[in-house]
Amino acid sequence: MLKEVNEKLKNIEKTFNNKKEDVKEKLNEAVRRILGFNPSIRNVFAIILANTEAFLELLRRTSVQLNNTTMII
């Protein structure tokens, strides 16, 4: 009886792992289709760093413009 239970557990685990892989592949494909690229860690960091660089450049230009204007109180 214990052998039968172990075999059923192995079958359930195998079925679960197969379904988990199928769901993972479908989700990854949907994300790739929606975003238009593979969202790897490298790609996500590249996007974050590019946006951070753009923000810092905008902040620098704004600061320079503010320093070049005369404030009348």
C-alpha positions as CSV (number, residue, x, y, z in Angstrom):
1,M,0.0,0.0,0.0
2,L,2.8,2.4,0.8
3,K,4.4,1.7,-2.6
4,E,1.1,2.7,-4.3
5,V,0.9,5.9,-2.4
6,N,4.5,6.8,-3.3
7,E,3.8,6.1,-7.0
8,K,0.7,8.3,-6.9
9,L,2.7,11.1,-5.2
10,K,5.4,10.8,-7.8
11,N,2.8,11.0,-10.6
12,I,1.1,14.0,-9.0
13,E,4.5,15.7,-8.6
14,K,5.4,15.0,-12.2
15,T,2.0,16.3,-13.4
16,F,2.3,19.4,-11.3
17,N,5.9,20.2,-12.6
18,N,4.8,19.7,-16.2
19,K,1.8,22.1,-15.7
20,K,4.0,24.6,-13.8
21,E,6.4,24.7,-16.8
22,D,3.6,25.1,-19.3
23,V,2.1,28.0,-17.3
24,K,5.6,29.6,-16.9
25,E,6.2,29.4,-20.7
26,K,2.8,30.9,-21.5
27,L,3.3,33.7,-19.0
28,N,6.8,34.5,-20.4
29,E,5.5,34.5,-23.9
30,A,2.6,36.8,-23.0
31,V,5.0,39.2,-21.2
32,R,7.4,39.2,-24.2
33,R,4.5,39.9,-26.6
34,I,3.1,42.7,-24.5
35,L,6.5,44.4,-23.7
36,G,8.1,43.6,-27.0
37,F,11.3,42.4,-25.4
38,N,12.6,39.7,-23.0
39,P,12.4,41.3,-19.5
40,S,15.7,39.8,-18.2
41,I,17.5,41.4,-15.3
42,R,20.0,43.0,-17.6
43,N,17.3,44.5,-19.8
44,V,15.3,45.9,-16.8
45,F,18.4,47.4,-15.3
46,A,19.3,49.0,-18.6
47,I,15.9,50.6,-18.8
48,I,16.1,51.9,-15.2
49,L,19.6,53.2,-15.6
50,A,18.7,55.0,-18.9
51,N,15.7,56.7,-17.3
52,T,17.8,57.6,-14.2
53,E,20.5,59.1,-16.5
54,A,17.8,61.1,-18.4
55,F,16.3,62.4,-15.1
56,L,19.7,63.4,-13.7
57,E,20.5,65.3,-16.9
58,L,17.2,67.1,-16.8
59,L,17.9,68.0,-13.1
60,R,21.3,69.3,-14.0
61,R,20.0,71.5,-16.8
62,T,17.2,72.8,-14.7
63,S,19.7,73.6,-11.9
64,V,22.0,75.4,-14.3
65,Q,19.2,77.4,-15.7
66,L,18.0,78.4,-12.3
67,N,21.5,79.5,-11.3
68,N,21.8,81.6,-14.5
69,T,18.5,83.5,-13.8
70,T,18.3,86.5,-11.5
71,M,15.8,86.3,-8.8
72,I,14.0,89.6,-7.9
73,I,12.5,89.6,-4.4
